[in-house]
Amino acid sequence: MWRIKQIFDGEYGCEERSDEEKARCVVTLENERGERRELSVYDDWLKEKHLEEGTLSECVAESLAEKGVDAASFHAYDRQVKELAVLRGLERLRPEWDTVLDGTEKALYQNGETAYQAICEEFHRTWGAAGERRAEWENIGEQLLMFFVYTYFCGAVYDDMVCSKMELALFSVRWIQEILVARWLENGKTLSMHDIEELSWRYAREVEHSDDNLNALEDWLFETYAPEGCVLEEE
């Protein structure tokens, strides 16, 4: 559980805060493992919630929700269904991967968007980004992202595809986490480190061990998600 460790008045640089700008402060949170995080919030909001140093930080979820960044909002049903079809269209290296994709589709998507969002919300309340294991879940995502960025980003020096390298990293983390949500549901709403390790290497083996898969996925990500103005040069 996160508690407010310290509240520090916001810094506004040399120009100071304008009369129209609402006062902000930096809130330092600390959990029982000594891990710390910082949030920038409006001073009025802290007073409205009667939050001060030492109080519990249910404010974290509320603060994110007020900004429109609740955990389940990262699970976009239409996008995930479309991307699942892309994964199915890649070269198949191991038949076990079909079992993983079939299980994910059955667990998460077969009953429609409303059911899907309800599953994601419950997962994040009990295991993920809005629960007591939030720090653990965020650490898993961070470590996965570091792996994919470290592995592929520097390759952009050879093909100048910086944007698609980062898209591939983000896509990979999102899909490993998506598959983990499905496994959590299949396991009776429990998840072990073995599940996390297994599904991470299954994804990596299926996508990374084929140059055709990597190139096809990277090209699709660029064409689909690249910012306006980015152009993929033909060789």
For each residue, the residues with C-beta under 8 A, 3 or more apart:
1: 31 32 56 57 132
2: 29 30 31 37 56 57 60 134
3: 29 30 31 54 55 56 57
4: 7 27 28 29 51 52 53 54 55 56 57 59
5: 28 29 30 36 53
6: 27 28 53
7: 4 25 26 27 28 46 52 53
8: 25 26 27 28
9: 23 25 26
10: 17 23 24 25 26 40 43
11:
12: 15 16 17 21
13: 16
14:
15: 12 18
16: 12 13
17: 10 12 21 23
18: 15 21
19:
20:
21: 12 17 18
22: 42 43 44
23: 9 10 17 42 43 44
24: 10 40 41 42 43
25: 7 8 9 10 40 41 43 46
26: 7 8 9 10 38 39 40
27: 4 6 7 8 38 39 40 41 46 51 57 59
28: 4 5 6 7 8 36 37 38
29: 2 3 4 5 36 37 38 39 57 60
30: 2 3 5 34 35 36
31: 1 2 3 34 35 135
32: 1
33: 135
34: 30 31
35: 30 31 135
36: 5 28 29 30
37: 2 28 29
38: 26 27 28 29
39: 26 27 29 59 60 63
40: 10 24 25 26 27
41: 24 25 27 45 46 59 63
42: 22 23 24 45 46
43: 10 22 23 24 25 46 47
44: 22 23 47 48
45: 41 42 48 49 63 66
46: 7 25 27 41 42 43 49 51 52 59
47: 43 44 50
48: 44 45
49: 45 46 59 62
50: 47 55
51: 4 27 46 55 57 59
52: 4 7 46 55
53: 4 5 6 7
54: 3 4
55: 3 4 50 51 52
56: 1 2 3 4
57: 1 2 3 4 27 29 51 60
58: 61 62
59: 4 27 39 41 46 49 51 62 63
60: 2 29 39 57 63 64 134
61: 58 64 65 70 130
62: 49 58 59 65 66
63: 39 41 45 59 60 66 67
64: 60 61 67 69 70 71
65: 61 62 68 69 70
66: 45 62 63
67: 63 64
68: 65 73
69: 64 65 73
70: 61 64 65 73 121 130
71: 64 74 120 121 124 128 129 130
72: 75 117 120 121 124
73: 68 69 70 76
74: 71 174
75: 72 80 116 117 120 178 181
76: 73 79 80
77: 80 81 109 112 113 116 117
78: 81 82 113
79: 76 82 83
80: 75 76 77 83 84 108 109 116 178
81: 77 78 84 85 109
82: 78 79 85 86
83: 79 80 86 87 171 175
84: 80 81 87 88 101 104 105 109
85: 81 82 88 89
86: 82 83 89 90 217 220
87: 83 84 90 101 175
88: 84 85 101
89: 85 86 216
90: 86 87 206 207 210 212 213 216 217
91: 210 212 213
92: 95 97 98 206
93: 97 205 206 209 210 213
94: 97 202 205 206
95: 92 98 99
96: 99 100 202
97: 92 93 94 100 101 202 206
98: 92 95 101 102
99: 95 96 102 103
100: 96 97 103 104 179 199 202
101: 84 87 88 97 98 104 105
102: 98 99 105 106
103: 99 100 106 107 182 183 186
104: 84 100 101 107 108 109 178 179 182
105: 84 101 102 108 109 110
106: 102 103 109 110
107: 103 104 110 119 181 182 185 186
108: 80 104 105 116 119 178 181 182 185
109: 77 80 81 84 104 105 106 112 116
110: 105 106 107
111: 115 116
112: 77 109 115 116
113: 77 78 116 117
114: 117 118
115: 111 112 118 119
116: 75 77 80 108 109 111 112 113 119 120
117: 72 75 77 113 114 120 121
118: 114 115 121 122
119: 107 108 115 116 122 123 181 185
120: 71 72 75 116 117 123 124 181
121: 70 71 72 117 118 124 125
122: 118 119 125 126 189
123: 119 120 126 127 128 181 184 185 189
124: 71 72 120 121 127 128 129 130 131
125: 121 122 128 130 131
126: 122 123 131 189
127: 123 124 131 133 137 184 189 191
128: 71 123 124 125 131 133 134 137 181
129: 71 124 134 137 138
130: 61 70 71 124 125 134
131: 124 125 126 127 128 134 137
132: 1
133: 127 128 136 137
134: 2 60 128 129 130 131 137 138
135: 31 33 35 138 139
136: 133 139 140
137: 127 128 129 131 133 134 140 141
138: 129 134 135 141 142
139: 135 136 142 143
140: 136 137 143 144 177 196
141: 137 138 144 145 173 177
142: 138 139 145 146
143: 139 140 146 147
144: 140 141 147 148 172 173 176 177 200
145: 141 142 148 149 169 170 173
146: 142 143 149 150
147: 143 144 150 151
148: 144 145 151 152 168 169 172 173
149: 145 146 152 153 165 166 169
150: 146 147 153 154
151: 147 148 208
152: 148 149 155 165 168 169
153: 149 150 156 162 165 166 169
154: 150 157
155: 152 158 159 161 165
156: 153 159 160 161 162 165
157: 154
158: 155
159: 155 156
160: 156 233
161: 155 156 164 165 218 222 232
162: 153 156 165 166
163: 166 167 222 226 227 230
164: 161 167 168 218 219 221 222 226
165: 149 152 153 155 156 161 162 168 169 218
166: 149 153 162 163 169 170
167: 163 164 170 171 218 221 222 225 226
168: 148 152 164 165 171 172 214 217 218 221
169: 145 148 149 152 153 165 166 172 173
170: 145 166 167 173 174
171: 83 167 168 174 175 217 221
172: 144 148 168 169 175 176 203 204 207
173: 141 144 145 148 169 170 176 177
174: 74 170 171 177 178
175: 83 87 171 172 178 179 203
176: 144 172 173 179 180 199 200 203
177: 140 141 144 173 174 180 181
178: 75 80 104 108 174 175 181 182
179: 100 104 175 176 182 183 199 203
180: 176 177 183 184 191 195 196 199
181: 75 107 108 119 120 123 128 177 178 184 185
182: 103 104 107 108 178 179 185 186
183: 103 179 180 186 187 191 195 199
184: 123 127 180 181 187 189 190 191 195
185: 107 108 119 123 181 182 189
186: 103 107 182 183
187: 183 184 190 191 192 195
188:
189: 122 123 126 127 184 185
190: 184 187
191: 127 180 183 184 187 195 196
192: 187 195 196
193: 196 197
194: 197 198
195: 180 183 184 187 191 192 198 199
196: 140 180 191 192 193 199 200
197: 193 194 200 201
198: 194 195 201 202
199: 100 176 179 180 183 195 196 202 203
200: 144 176 196 197 203 204
201: 197 198 204 205
202: 94 96 97 100 198 199 205 206
203: 172 175 176 179 199 200 206 207
204: 172 200 201 207 208 209
205: 93 94 201 202 208 209
206: 90 92 93 94 97 202 203 209 210 213
207: 90 172 203 204 210 213 214 217
208: 151 204 205 213 214
209: 93 204 205 206 213
210: 90 91 93 206 207 213 214
211: 214 215
212: 90 91 215 216
213: 90 91 93 206 207 208 209 210 216 217
214: 168 207 208 210 211 217 218
215: 211 212 218 219
216: 89 90 212 213 219 220
217: 86 90 168 171 207 213 214 220 221
218: 161 164 165 167 168 214 215 221 222
219: 164 215 216 222 223 232
220: 86 216 217 223 224
221: 164 167 168 171 217 218 224 225 226
222: 161 163 164 167 218 219 225 226 230 232
223: 219 220 226 232
224: 220 221
225: 167 221 222
226: 163 164 167 221 222 223 230 232
227: 163 230
228:
229:
230: 163 222 226 227
231:
232: 161 219 222 223 226
233: 160
234:
235:
